[in-house]
Every structure is written in structure tokens, then in C-alpha cells.
């Protein structure tokens, strides 16, 4: 059993931060600000961070044995870098998708604005012609 006096500062701090972000992720999912898949990914991430902080050696040794690394530190660094690249890829894909949506939206607004201006110009041109015909008749 782990004695509380033997815990390092990160072993206290990381679980507190992890629990806070797990709670925050759940509340965001409930309020429909996150999808189920995103909530599961983030909750899994924070649970793994919490476990790595509380019991670092058994978790890192298990990761090293699964990935066939000789050193548990190397395994943790490798997995961390891989996760960072995965997050960067996901973020860049999301940004590209948003850029395409924004471009499509701007084009649609520009086309609608052009049609509205053309309709207003047609209305302005047709009004004076009608008035001038009435003036000639009277």
C-alpha cells in the first residue's frame, strides 16, 4: 500500500487535475458541447494520466512490456509523443474542415448578397419608369 507521506507532489496534483477535467468533460458531454467519442477519448486520457501519476512504475512497465521496449521511461516518452502527434493531426484535420465550411459559407453569403443587391437595383430602376409613364398620361 502506498503511504501518503511517500507520495510526490505530482502524485497529488495530477489526480486532482485529472478528476477536474474528467468532471468538466462529462458536464460538456451532458450539455452537448462534446460528442460521445470525444468525451470517451478525453476521459480515457485523463484516467491514464491519473494512473501514471499514482502508480507510475507498474503502468510504465506494462506499457514497455506491451510495446517491447527495454526501458519503461522510453516507452512512456514514445507513447506520449505518439499521442501528441495524434492530437496535432486531429486538430489540423478539424481546422481544415472548418476552413472549408467557412469558405463555403462566405461564398453562399456573397452569392445571396449579390442577388439581393441585383433585386434592389431592379426595383429602383423599375420604379422611376412607372412614375414617368403616369406623368406622361396625366
Beta strands, then each sheet from edge to edge (+ up, - down):
end
